[in-house]
């Protein structure tokens, strides 16, 4: 019979490992008081069916992995008429084999998860290196991002944006939201993104002002005041967004 390899979705791996850990915890330790009354065949069948069904659920029925990690009831039973001591010894050997099968399945899932994480990280690094970042943002954030310090990269990117607004506007006595609202004021701006000659221009000015203030409030401030953990994909998107804002600032015209 030809079997295909399991196609595991990375986001399902943690829950799959928990299922296997439950099967592991359910493996019985034979109590000497139970030896005389234990139905060896039914107990072996119960264990084998439960574990094999979980392997089918985790890896997919009929896959190579589900077959490799399946558990057989014959593992727990002697193949010949046996004394109680032989039955106990055989059952314990079967339990040990089942435990090893489950642990091997968990290890396989953990390896798949680790490999996927490394591939995802490499993909994000390639994507980051392909970005055309504004020079000040790249200088502030790139090394931090490439070293895996994603929250710090985002925070420093916004700090660089804040400093760039100061540099372009000449306003150095304000910071953060206050700086943005003063420099990009709708009625009396220091820097303008357009001619502000009609309602459409004023809406654009207002919208970009909101984005700049939002970057300070939503990206810089939380990371400056508490420990945060950002993933590489979200960090890449945030830094690209901050870079876009810096490019808009770079293209703004001085009004006063």
C-alpha positions in Angstrom: 0.0 0.0 0.0 1.4 3.4 -1.0 1.3 6.0 1.7 1.7 9.8 1.4 3.6 12.1 3.7 1.5 14.1 6.3 0.8 17.7 5.4 1.0 19.5 8.7 -0.3 23.0 9.1 2.1 24.8 11.5 -0.7 26.6 13.4 -2.2 23.2 14.4 1.1 21.8 15.9 0.6 23.1 19.5 -2.9 21.6 19.8 -1.7 18.3 18.2 1.1 18.0 20.7 -1.4 18.6 23.6 -3.5 15.7 22.2 -0.5 13.4 22.2 0.5 14.5 25.7 -2.9 13.5 26.9 -2.5 10.0 25.4 0.9 9.8 27.1 -0.6 10.7 30.5 -3.4 8.1 30.0 -1.0 5.2 29.7 -1.6 3.0 32.7 0.7 1.8 35.4 -0.3 -1.7 36.4 -1.3 -2.0 40.0 -0.5 -5.4 41.5 -4.0 -5.4 43.0 -5.5 -5.2 39.5 -3.6 -8.1 38.0 -6.1 -10.8 38.8 -9.1 -8.8 37.5 -7.6 -6.9 34.6 -9.0 -7.8 31.2 -5.7 -7.8 29.3 -7.1 -8.0 25.8 -9.7 -5.2 26.2 -7.2 -2.9 27.9 -4.6 -3.5 25.2 -7.3 -2.8 22.5 -8.5 0.3 24.3 -4.9 1.8 24.4 -4.0 0.9 20.8 -7.3 2.3 19.4 -7.0 5.5 21.3 -3.4 6.2 20.4 -3.7 5.2 16.7 -6.9 7.3 16.3 -5.0 10.3 17.7 -2.1 9.6 15.3 -4.7 9.5 12.4 -6.2 12.8 13.7 -2.8 14.5 14.0 -1.0 13.2 10.9 -3.9 12.2 8.6 -5.3 8.7 8.1 -3.2 6.5 5.8 -0.1 8.7 6.0 3.4 7.4 6.5 3.6 9.2 9.9 0.3 7.9 11.2 1.5 4.4 10.3 5.0 4.8 11.8 3.6 6.0 15.1 0.6 3.7 15.4 0.3 1.4 18.4 -0.7 -2.3 18.1 -2.6 -4.2 20.7 -0.3 -7.2 20.1 2.5 -5.2 21.8 0.8 -5.7 25.2 -0.1 -9.4 25.0 2.0 -12.5 25.1 1.8 -14.8 22.1 1.5 -17.9 24.1 -0.4 -19.1 27.2 1.3 -17.3 30.0 1.5 -16.9 33.7 0.2 -13.6 35.3 3.8 -12.5 35.8 4.4 -12.9 32.1 1.3 -11.0 31.2 2.4 -8.1 33.5 5.9 -8.0 32.0 4.5 -8.1 28.4 2.0 -5.4 29.2 4.7 -3.2 30.7 6.9 -3.7 27.6 3.9 -2.7 25.4 3.3 0.4 27.5 6.9 1.4 27.2 6.8 0.9 23.3 3.6 3.0 23.2 5.2 5.7 25.3 8.2 5.8 23.0 5.9 6.0 19.9 4.0 9.0 21.3 7.2 10.8 22.3 8.7 10.2 18.8 5.6 11.7 17.3 5.8 14.7 19.5 9.5 15.1 18.6 8.6 14.9 14.9 6.0 17.7 15.4 8.4 19.9 17.3 11.0 19.5 14.6 8.5 20.4 11.9 7.5 23.5 13.9 11.1 24.5 14.4 11.9 24.1 10.7 8.8 26.1 9.7 9.8 28.9 12.1 13.3 29.1 10.7 12.0 29.1 7.1 9.4 31.8 8.0 12.1 33.9 9.6 14.4 33.5 6.6 11.5 34.5 4.3 10.8 37.7 6.4 14.5 38.6 6.3 14.5 38.3 2.5 11.4 40.4 2.4 13.0 43.0 4.7 16.2 43.2 2.7 14.0 43.8 -0.4 12.4 46.9 1.1 13.3 50.4 -0.2 13.3 52.0 3.2 13.8 55.8 3.7 17.4 56.3 4.7 16.8 57.6 8.3 14.4 54.7 9.1 16.8 52.1 7.6 19.7 53.5 9.6 17.7 53.3 12.9 15.9 50.0 12.5 17.6 47.6 10.1 20.3 46.1 12.2 17.9 45.7 15.1 15.4 43.9 12.8 18.1 41.7 11.3 19.3 40.7 14.8 15.7 39.7 15.7 15.0 42.6 18.1 11.7 43.4 16.5 10.0 45.6 19.1 13.2 47.7 19.5 13.4 48.0 15.7 9.8 49.4 15.5 10.4 51.8 18.5 13.7 53.1 17.0 12.1 53.5 13.6 9.4 55.8 15.1 12.0 57.7 17.1 13.9 58.3 13.8 10.7 59.5 12.2 10.1 61.9 15.1 13.7 63.2 14.8 13.3 63.5 11.0 10.2 65.7 11.4 12.1 67.9 13.8 15.0 68.2 11.3 12.7 69.0 8.3 10.6 71.5 10.2 13.2 73.1 12.4 10.9 72.6 15.4 13.0 71.2 18.2 11.0 72.2 21.3 8.2 69.7 20.8 7.9 65.9 20.7 5.6 63.2 19.7 1.9 64.0 19.1 2.5 67.7 20.1 5.2 67.9 17.4 3.1 66.3 14.7 0.0 68.4 15.4 2.1 71.6 15.4 4.2 70.9 12.4 1.3 69.5 10.3 -1.5 71.8 11.6 -4.4 72.1 9.1 -4.8 75.8 9.6 -1.2 77.0 10.1 1.3 74.2 9.2 5.1 74.4 9.2 5.1 71.6 6.6 2.4 70.8 4.2 1.8 67.8 2.0 0.0 69.8 -0.7 -1.1 73.4 -1.5 -4.0 73.3 1.0 -6.1 75.2 -1.5 -9.4 73.2 -1.1 -11.2 70.7 1.1 -9.6 67.7 -0.6 -6.1 69.1 0.2 -7.0 69.8 3.8 -8.4 66.3 4.2 -5.2 64.8 2.9 -3.2 67.0 5.3 -5.5 65.9 8.2 -5.2 62.2 7.2 -1.4 62.2 7.0 -1.2 64.1 10.3 -3.4 61.4 11.9 -1.1 58.7 10.5 2.0 60.4 12.0 0.4 61.0 15.3 -0.9 57.4 15.3 2.6 56.0 14.7 3.9 57.9 17.7 0.9 56.9 20.0 0.4 53.3 18.7 3.9 52.2 17.8 6.5 54.1 19.8 4.8 54.9 23.1 3.7 51.3 24.1 7.2 49.9 23.3 8.9 52.7 25.2 6.9 52.0 28.4 6.6 48.2 28.6 8.2 45.1 27.3 6.6 43.9 24.1 7.2 41.0 21.8 6.7 41.6 18.1 6.8 38.9 15.4 9.0 39.5 12.3 6.0 39.8 9.9 4.2 42.5 11.9 7.5 44.3 12.6 8.3 44.3 8.9 4.9 45.8 8.1 5.2 48.5 10.8 8.7 49.5 9.7 7.6 49.8 6.1 4.7 51.9 7.2 7.0 54.2 9.2 9.3 54.5 6.2 6.4 55.5 4.0 5.6 58.3 6.5 9.2 59.5 6.5 9.1 59.6 2.7 5.9 61.7 2.8 7.6 64.0 5.3 10.6 64.2 3.0 8.4 65.4 0.2 6.4 67.9 2.3 7.0 71.6 1.5 8.0 74.3 4.0 5.1 76.7 4.6 6.6 78.8 7.4 
